[in-house]
Amino acid sequence: MNRIMHRHPSCYGLRAIALASLLALTALAGSAPGQARAQELPRVAPAEAGFAPGRLERVGAMLDEYVVDGRLPGAVVTVLRDGAVAYEHATGFADLEARTPLGADAIFRIASQTKAIVSVAVMMLQEDGALLISDPVGKYLPAFTETTVAEPLPDGGYDVVAAQRPITVRDLLTHTAGIAYGMGGPGADRWREAEITGWYFAHRDEPVRATVDRMGSLPFQAQPGERFVYGYNTDILGALVEAVSGRTLEAFLRSRIFEPLEMRDTHFYLPPEKRDRLATVYSRRTPGALARAPDGPGMTTQGQYVDGPRISFSGGAGLLSTARDYARFLQMMLNGGTLGGARILSPASVALMTSNHVGDLFAPGMGFGLGFSVRLDLGEAGEPGSLGDYGWGGAYHTTYWVDPVERLVAVYFTQVIPAAGLDDHQKLRALVYGALGGA
């Protein structure tokens, strides 16, 4: 707290009162009944986990300050080392207007963090002998047997040409199938006409397979294997899981991943009795303060995750979860595919998923595996980490990473979209790695 006050001497009294109030609310939220569920993962003092004394507390101080300054509504962060919770901090509000404290058991829209879970489901089917990731997607989803690409012309138009080869399951896992989100580039007009744009699916009153099948007739943005193109790849994989398993994506994930890992608060659509634990979505635009996102369907609204059709299970961005649940999923990955006696994947599949599959198509110092970005070069990437650490994030400004070298998992959840001007992700990583190196 002294650090915060020193930086804002003119606001000493008001800032102190605001921060004291926030800390009191944080203490209340941490004692909520739902908090007991997080006890299932063992807990350890930061110093015993190899963190320098007092340094992880800088993470909470930074987040508290961002809440007081109005840059964040609230946030939950969980840091695991060697499978134990070394640090957890919940701060701020689940609802700013109602002044509802944000507890560690708050439920968040995790958007693209769904992709890692569905990618694991695909690898489980390969281990079952039900598919190979080298298979053409059209083997399971006939709408993708023959696909097309929109090639730009000098006059601003485009030609639609045949894909040079079939799209494979691995292309979808690595986002190299050429499939975007339909919002720009050559051929975007056809995606708009088909009413398939953006990653939000919760309002759709049809099974995801019906939407995905229509995608197969639309022109894609690049030839298979040519570029990293972020888009509907994992939604298509979700439909593929349904086709191969004969079950809805929700049913497959629940029986094969969520229940074995005891991820009790991870859902596509929230049970009504958990409604009061769902964090509110806010928007942050530059310049400007946080504004409550409107109700209703859409990518920058509260979404229809409680009240709505509850039919479309989006493998690319549909899930809701808690920091506790997602930390269990990531610890399973760090453990080589197992947690608490449940074997989800083999170590060989985990190693394959967390290796670079795209050469230099992704970003400086970074590669992309089967559902995760992967760090390849510390200097080129330009931020603290370890070679081989992997992770991703979600559109509501959530993020996570797993560091096998440091035996570390970090999960960070908030609900801000857009999140213009925020640097909390970068500071979180700097502060966590800055805390390593205890006695």
Sequence and secondary structure as in RCSB ss.txt:
>XXXX:A:sequence
MNRIMHRHPSCYGLRAIALASLLALTALAGSAPGQARAQELPRVAPAEAGFAPGRLERVGAMLDEYVVDGRLPGA
VVTVLRDGAVAYEHATGFADLEARTPLGADAIFRIASQTKAIVSVAVMMLQEDGALLISDPVGKYLPAFTETTVA
EPLPDGGYDVVAAQRPITVRDLLTHTAGIAYGMGGPGADRWREAEITGWYFAHRDEPVRATVDRMGSLPFQAQPG
ERFVYGYNTDILGALVEAVSGRTLEAFLRSRIFEPLEMRDTHFYLPPEKRDRLATVYSRRTPGALARAPDGPGMT
TQGQYVDGPRISFSGGAGLLSTARDYARFLQMMLNGGTLGGARILSPASVALMTSNHVGDLFAPGMGFGLGFSVR
LDLGEAGEPGSLGDYGWGGAYHTTYWVDPVERLVAVYFTQVIPAAGLDDHQKLRALVYGALGGA
>XXXX:A:secstr
 HHHHHH GGGHHHHHHHHHHHHHHHHHHHTSGGGGGGGGS B  GGGGTB TTTTHHHHHHHHHHHHTTS SEE
EEEEEETTEEEEEEEEEEEETTTTEE  TT BEE GGGHHHHHHHHHHHHHHTTS  TTSBGGGT GGGSS EEE
EE TTS EEEEE SS  BHHHHHTT S    SSSSTTHHHHHHTT  SS  TT SS HHHHHHHHTTSEESS TT
TS   STHHHHHHHHHHHHHSS HHHHHIIIIITTTT TT BSS  GGGGGGB   EEE SSS EEE  SSSSTT
S  SSSSS      TTT  EE HHHHHHHHHHHHTTSEETTEE S HHHHHHHTS  STTSSBTTEEE SSSEEE
  HHHHTSS  TT EEEEETTTEEEEEETTTTEEEEEE  EEEETT  HHHHHHHHHHHHB   
